[in-house]
Amino acid sequence: MKRKHLIIFLILVLTLLLAACGSSGDTSSQDEAQDTAQEQTEVAEDTVHPYAWLGLQDMPECHYLDVLATNHYFRKSEEYIDGMSYVSKQTNAVDGINTYKKDEYNETYSIEGKVTTINLSNNTYMQQDASDLAETAKESLESAMETGENRYGRNFKGTGTGTIPILSDNGDDAEYEYYEYDYPEMEASSGDTMIERYYMKDGDVYAIYTEATMGDTVVSSTEVIKKMTGDIPENTFELPDLSKYEKTEL
């Protein structure tokens, strides 16, 4: 009988030991899981939002902003200016600090700080050299993209839904979700104000409304995005033959 009690006692002790080992293993697994979760949280906190340097991190991820945030893109758009009957067709390309812009009247190249503006109406051109500032501008841009510093001073005001100004005057009565921004630093320094609204359609930026107030003057426009891609056509940043144009001074 005593032998039987001893066996039962040993079985109980063995069971408790096994349970303790299992509990210890579970605790270790839990600790590892907690450590992994903490590491992931720390990494997430250290990760800079790709839209942060643009000040647009409050907007949903989409193709337009994904490409815009790389600062390497080719864009085509149509600009509707309030009070004007015509639509300006715009072409923009950006590659780092180098930019290209074309509309019906002008073609502007800014390459490593050297700006060349060609007036397509009267076949003249002007040049301005700020290449000494190009390296500083490049470093500032790269730093902002890396750290997420708000390079443009945009301030998120909120979201809403409504028709698009100017487009609604031209027959588009549809309502779109928008994200609105202002520029408080600009207002504080100059007294001028500007608001931007990014209107969404089918999960992407469809139109950008801008309204600037300078004293008693209010200027507003709506840009409809027609194309946005990271593929910049070859020779976009190559100057044309300037001998066909007459040089004028600033």
FENNOR-V611577 format. One record per residue. SS is DSSP state (@ for helix, = for strand, . for the rest). PSI is psi in whole degrees, 0 to 359 (999 if undefined). D_CENTER is the distance of its C-alpha to the mean C-alpha in Angstrom with 2 decimals. Layout:
BEGIN
ss->SS psi->PSI d_center->D_CENTER
ss->SS psi->PSI d_center->D_CENTER
END
This chain:
BEGIN
ss->. psi->316 d_center->81.95
ss->@ psi->321 d_center->80.64
ss->@ psi->320 d_center->79.25
ss->@ psi->317 d_center->77.43
ss->@ psi->321 d_center->75.93
ss->@ psi->318 d_center->74.86
ss->@ psi->317 d_center->73.08
ss->@ psi->319 d_center->71.29
ss->@ psi->317 d_center->70.30
ss->@ psi->322 d_center->68.95
ss->@ psi->318 d_center->66.95
ss->@ psi->317 d_center->65.42
ss->@ psi->316 d_center->64.56
ss->@ psi->319 d_center->63.01
ss->@ psi->317 d_center->60.96
ss->@ psi->321 d_center->59.68
ss->@ psi->316 d_center->58.80
ss->@ psi->320 d_center->56.87
ss->@ psi->320 d_center->55.04
ss->@ psi->319 d_center->54.22
ss->@ psi->317 d_center->52.90
ss->@ psi->318 d_center->50.77
ss->@ psi->319 d_center->49.47
ss->@ psi->319 d_center->48.73
ss->@ psi->318 d_center->46.82
ss->@ psi->319 d_center->44.77
ss->@ psi->319 d_center->43.97
ss->@ psi->317 d_center->42.84
ss->@ psi->320 d_center->40.57
ss->@ psi->319 d_center->39.19
ss->@ psi->317 d_center->38.63
ss->@ psi->318 d_center->36.83
ss->@ psi->319 d_center->34.62
ss->@ psi->319 d_center->33.88
ss->@ psi->317 d_center->33.12
ss->@ psi->316 d_center->30.73
ss->@ psi->319 d_center->28.94
ss->@ psi->318 d_center->28.77
ss->@ psi->318 d_center->27.40
ss->@ psi->321 d_center->24.68
ss->@ psi->316 d_center->23.81
ss->@ psi->319 d_center->23.79
ss->@ psi->317 d_center->21.54
ss->@ psi->321 d_center->19.10
ss->@ psi->329 d_center->19.28
ss->@ psi->343 d_center->18.74
ss->. psi->129 d_center->15.72
ss->. psi->129 d_center->12.47
ss->. psi->132 d_center->9.64
ss->. psi->337 d_center->7.17
ss->. psi->356 d_center->4.22
ss->@ psi->319 d_center->7.08
ss->@ psi->340 d_center->7.19
ss->@ psi->348 d_center->4.68
ss->. psi->21 d_center->6.98
ss->. psi->23 d_center->5.41
ss->. psi->348 d_center->7.37
ss->. psi->354 d_center->10.06
ss->. psi->156 d_center->8.89
ss->. psi->150 d_center->10.46
ss->. psi->137 d_center->9.35
ss->. psi->169 d_center->9.78
ss->@ psi->312 d_center->10.25
ss->@ psi->311 d_center->8.18
ss->@ psi->327 d_center->4.73
ss->@ psi->315 d_center->6.79
ss->@ psi->317 d_center->7.83
ss->@ psi->319 d_center->5.16
ss->@ psi->341 d_center->4.26
ss->@ psi->343 d_center->8.04
ss->. psi->31 d_center->8.55
ss->= psi->97 d_center->11.41
ss->= psi->165 d_center->11.66
ss->= psi->124 d_center->14.22
ss->= psi->140 d_center->13.78
ss->= psi->140 d_center->16.67
ss->= psi->169 d_center->16.87
ss->= psi->129 d_center->19.62
ss->= psi->124 d_center->19.63
ss->= psi->120 d_center->22.15
ss->= psi->130 d_center->23.38
ss->. psi->131 d_center->25.44
ss->. psi->357 d_center->29.11
ss->. psi->143 d_center->28.94
ss->. psi->344 d_center->30.37
ss->. psi->162 d_center->28.60
ss->= psi->127 d_center->25.21
ss->= psi->124 d_center->23.41
ss->= psi->124 d_center->22.10
ss->= psi->143 d_center->19.17
ss->= psi->128 d_center->18.20
ss->= psi->141 d_center->15.38
ss->= psi->141 d_center->14.88
ss->= psi->133 d_center->13.03
ss->= psi->93 d_center->14.30
ss->. psi->236 d_center->13.74
ss->. psi->354 d_center->15.50
ss->= psi->133 d_center->17.21
ss->= psi->156 d_center->16.37
ss->= psi->136 d_center->18.37
ss->= psi->138 d_center->18.75
ss->= psi->137 d_center->21.58
ss->. psi->197 d_center->23.06
ss->. psi->339 d_center->26.70
ss->. psi->328 d_center->27.84
ss->= psi->156 d_center->25.99
ss->= psi->122 d_center->24.47
ss->= psi->127 d_center->22.66
ss->= psi->129 d_center->22.18
ss->= psi->105 d_center->20.79
ss->= psi->115 d_center->21.85
ss->. psi->38 d_center->22.19
ss->. psi->353 d_center->22.60
ss->= psi->118 d_center->25.15
ss->= psi->126 d_center->24.34
ss->= psi->121 d_center->26.45
ss->= psi->122 d_center->26.49
ss->= psi->124 d_center->28.79
ss->= psi->110 d_center->30.28
ss->. psi->345 d_center->31.00
ss->. psi->319 d_center->33.42
ss->. psi->12 d_center->35.91
ss->. psi->47 d_center->35.22
ss->= psi->166 d_center->34.51
ss->= psi->155 d_center->31.93
ss->= psi->152 d_center->30.96
ss->= psi->143 d_center->29.66
ss->= psi->130 d_center->28.36
ss->= psi->115 d_center->28.20
ss->. psi->35 d_center->25.91
ss->@ psi->336 d_center->25.88
ss->@ psi->339 d_center->27.22
ss->@ psi->353 d_center->23.89
ss->@ psi->317 d_center->21.83
ss->@ psi->320 d_center->22.34
ss->@ psi->317 d_center->21.41
ss->@ psi->320 d_center->18.16
ss->@ psi->315 d_center->17.43
ss->@ psi->319 d_center->18.38
ss->@ psi->318 d_center->16.33
ss->@ psi->312 d_center->13.10
ss->@ psi->321 d_center->14.13
ss->@ psi->317 d_center->15.13
ss->@ psi->319 d_center->11.95
ss->@ psi->325 d_center->10.08
ss->@ psi->318 d_center->13.20
ss->@ psi->342 d_center->13.89
ss->. psi->14 d_center->10.65
ss->. psi->132 d_center->12.06
ss->. psi->96 d_center->10.26
ss->. psi->331 d_center->10.57
ss->. psi->355 d_center->10.54
ss->. psi->21 d_center->12.53
ss->. psi->144 d_center->10.85
ss->= psi->122 d_center->13.10
ss->= psi->125 d_center->12.90
ss->= psi->326 d_center->16.19
ss->= psi->185 d_center->16.53
ss->= psi->166 d_center->16.74
ss->= psi->183 d_center->19.44
ss->= psi->136 d_center->20.96
ss->= psi->178 d_center->22.53
ss->. psi->161 d_center->23.11
ss->. psi->121 d_center->20.80
ss->. psi->146 d_center->22.31
ss->. psi->311 d_center->24.00
ss->. psi->324 d_center->23.62
ss->@ psi->334 d_center->26.01
ss->@ psi->347 d_center->28.44
ss->@ psi->24 d_center->28.37
ss->. psi->354 d_center->29.37
ss->. psi->97 d_center->26.28
ss->. psi->6 d_center->27.48
ss->. psi->152 d_center->25.27
ss->. psi->139 d_center->23.31
ss->= psi->150 d_center->19.71
ss->= psi->140 d_center->17.65
ss->= psi->159 d_center->15.11
ss->= psi->125 d_center->12.80
ss->= psi->141 d_center->13.84
ss->= psi->154 d_center->12.77
ss->= psi->182 d_center->15.08
ss->. psi->81 d_center->15.60
ss->@ psi->327 d_center->18.62
ss->@ psi->322 d_center->18.95
ss->@ psi->315 d_center->19.38
ss->@ psi->320 d_center->21.91
ss->@ psi->325 d_center->23.71
ss->@ psi->327 d_center->24.17
ss->@ psi->344 d_center->25.02
ss->. psi->349 d_center->25.69
ss->. psi->152 d_center->23.33
ss->= psi->155 d_center->20.88
ss->= psi->137 d_center->17.81
ss->= psi->151 d_center->16.15
ss->= psi->141 d_center->13.34
ss->= psi->126 d_center->13.56
ss->= psi->111 d_center->11.32
ss->= psi->134 d_center->14.16
ss->= psi->144 d_center->14.24
ss->= psi->126 d_center->16.92
ss->. psi->40 d_center->18.05
ss->. psi->15 d_center->15.10
ss->= psi->164 d_center->12.42
ss->= psi->125 d_center->10.98
ss->= psi->317 d_center->14.26
ss->= psi->152 d_center->14.41
ss->= psi->118 d_center->12.94
ss->= psi->132 d_center->15.76
ss->= psi->134 d_center->16.12
ss->= psi->119 d_center->19.25
ss->= psi->136 d_center->20.43
ss->= psi->120 d_center->23.76
ss->= psi->98 d_center->25.76
ss->. psi->238 d_center->29.19
ss->. psi->1 d_center->30.81
ss->= psi->128 d_center->28.48
ss->= psi->124 d_center->25.78
ss->= psi->129 d_center->23.58
ss->= psi->150 d_center->21.40
ss->= psi->159 d_center->19.78
ss->= psi->125 d_center->18.09
ss->= psi->122 d_center->16.09
ss->= psi->124 d_center->16.63
ss->= psi->123 d_center->14.58
ss->= psi->329 d_center->17.30
ss->= psi->137 d_center->15.81
ss->= psi->117 d_center->12.64
ss->= psi->156 d_center->13.61
ss->. psi->357 d_center->13.34
ss->. psi->106 d_center->17.01
ss->. psi->125 d_center->17.80
ss->. psi->147 d_center->21.44
ss->. psi->150 d_center->23.98
ss->. psi->9 d_center->25.14
ss->. psi->322 d_center->22.11
ss->. psi->15 d_center->22.22
ss->. psi->128 d_center->26.02
ss->. psi->142 d_center->27.84
ss->. psi->177 d_center->30.46
ss->. psi->108 d_center->34.10
ss->@ psi->351 d_center->34.25
ss->@ psi->344 d_center->38.02
ss->@ psi->352 d_center->37.69
ss->. psi->155 d_center->36.31
ss->= psi->131 d_center->37.96
ss->= psi->134 d_center->36.35
ss->. psi->158 d_center->36.12
ss->. psi->154 d_center->35.55
ss->. psi->999 d_center->32.94
END
